[in-house]
Amino acid sequence: MGYSLVSLSLNMADINEKELIKMAQRDPEVFGNLYDRYYPQIFGYILKRTANLETTQDITSETFLKALKNIWQFRWQGLPFSSWLYRIATNEITNYFRKNGKIKTVSLQETSELKSSLNNPHEEYLMAEEELEKNQNFLFVKNKILALSSEYQEVITLKFFEKKQIKEIAEILNKKTGTVKSLLSRGLEKLRTMVQES
């Protein structure tokens, strides 16, 4: 049974994540609240992985569309709902790279030309600018990270830019914690070498 418009008008910030997910599994309209809650976080992660605003928008949309279609499959296992969204986003990024090869990065100045074609251009552009400016270290090593294989990109971005713990990264990537630690160690060593050589 769906929820009435009166119940939907309640402040969703006051409803805990677990209850909100249960509501969204019964009533797709409630999913919009999860979208609002997690969009900036997932958008920021995808932007850091692709460094391309247009690609980020496409992948973010696809991530939330898949989440909406499959929310009935979500099972609460003690980790945040965002871990499930990160997993979907990571899979979508991998699929995108597989289909399209290396993404051409676009500077924020170039993205201003895209503004007129975006749904909410000003807000999207400002969010992208804020996300990239917030991470000056990321800007410095962005191209080096993008040159790594995707398995290293995933763990480095999740650990250092998304501030995820090893256990949560393992859940997002569907890998054992030991594998994540090993990938992180090898990826950082490769990154360090590439930075030193440049």
N, C-alpha and C positions, 0 to 999 in steps of 0.2 A: 504494500500500500504506500502511495506517495506521500510526501509531506505537503502541507498546505502552504500557500503563499505567506500566511501569517508566520508560520514556523521558519520559513526561509528568510523572512525579514529580520530574524533575531541576529544579534551580532555574532557572526561565525567565528570571530577571534576568541570568543568565550567558550567555544565548543572544542574539546580536545581532539587531537588528530584521529585517534582510534574511532571515536563516535562519528566524526565527520566522514570518515571513509565508509563506515557502515551505512550512513545515510546516502552517500553517493552511489553505493552499490545497489541501493533500492530505487534511487531517483537520480537519473542522469543530470537533471538541472542543478543538483547540489554540487556536481563535479566542478562547476564554475568557481566555487569557493576554493577548491584545492588548486585549481589553475591560477587564481589570483595570488594565492599564498606562495606557490612554488615557482611561478614563471620567472621572476628575476634571477633566482638561484640557478635554474636549469639553463636559462638564456646565457647567463654569465659563464657557466661551465662550457657550453658549446662554443661560445665566442672565443674562449681561451684555447680551445682545441683547434678551431678552424681559422681564427684571426680574419674572418671574412663576414661582414654584416649580413649580406644577402643570403649566404649559405646558412648562417646561424638562424636567421628567421625561418628559412625553409625547414631545417632540421628540428628546431624548437616546435614548430607547428605539427610536424609529423610525430614527434615524441608525445605531445599531449593528445593528439588524435588516437594514437595507439593505446595510451594509458586509459582514455575514456572508453574505448572499445573493449579493453581487457580488464577493467577495474574489478569486475566480478570474480576474476581469478586471483586477485591479491589476497594473500593470507598474512595476517599479523604474526610476525615472528620476533618481536622485541626490538627490531631495528626501525629507524624512522621510515615513513612512507617515501621520503625523498630518495632513499637508497634504491627503491624500485624505479623511481623516475630516472635516476642517474644511470641505472642499468639499461633502461630503454633508450635513453639518449646516447649512451656509449655504443649500443648496437646500431643505432641510426647513423652515428658518425662513421662507424666501421663500414656500414653498407654504402654510405655516400662515397667514402674514399675508394672502396672497391669498384664502384660503378664509374666514378669520374676521375680517378687518379688523384694526383696532388692538387689541392685547391689553390688557386691564385689568390694570394692575400691582397686585400684592398686597403689602402690607407684611409684613415678617418676623413681626410680632405676629399678623397675620391668618393666616399660614401655620401657626401652632401649632394652629389649628382643623382643619387638613387632616391633621395628624400621624397620627391614628388610621386614616386610609384608605390610608396609604402602605406600600409593601413593607418598607422599612427606615426608618421615619419619623425616628428620632433621628439616624441617620447622614446622611440626606438633608438634614434641617433644619440640622444643624450645618455641613454642607458649604456650603449656600446662605448661611448667616449669615457664615461665614468668607470666602467669595468676595466678598460685597458689602461687608463691613467692611474687607477688605483693600484695597478700591479706593474710598477716601473721595472722591477726585476724581470717580470714576464716579457715586457717589451724588449728588453735587452737580449734575452735568450730565445725569443719566440721562434725565429727562423731555425735555430739549432734544434729546438724541441720538435718542430714540424719535420725536421730531417730524420728524426729517429723513427724506428718502426712503431706502429700504432700501439703495440703492447707496452712499450716504454712510455709513450706519450700519455696513455691512460693513467698509469700509476703515478707518474710525476705530477700530472695536472691535478689528480684527485688528492694526492697527499699534500702538495705544497701550495696550491692555489685555491683548492676547495676545502683544505684543512680537515680532511677525512682521516679517521683512525684506520689502522691496518685491517681490523676486523670488518669495518664497513666497506672498505675498498674491496676486500675479498668477496663480500656479499654482492656488491654492485657488479663486479666482473665475473662472478661465479667461479672463483678460483680459491685454492687453499691459501691460508695466511702465509705459509712458508713460501709458496710460489710468488705471492705478492712481494714479500720481503726480498726475495731473490731478484725479481724483475726490477724492483726499486733500486737495489744495490748496483746491478749491472747497468741499468738505464742512467743512473747518476754518474757512474764511471765513464760511460760513453759520452755523456753530455759534457762532463768536465774536460775530457780530452778534446772534444770538438771546440769548446770555448777557448781552451789554451792554444789550440792550433790556429785560431782565427786572428 
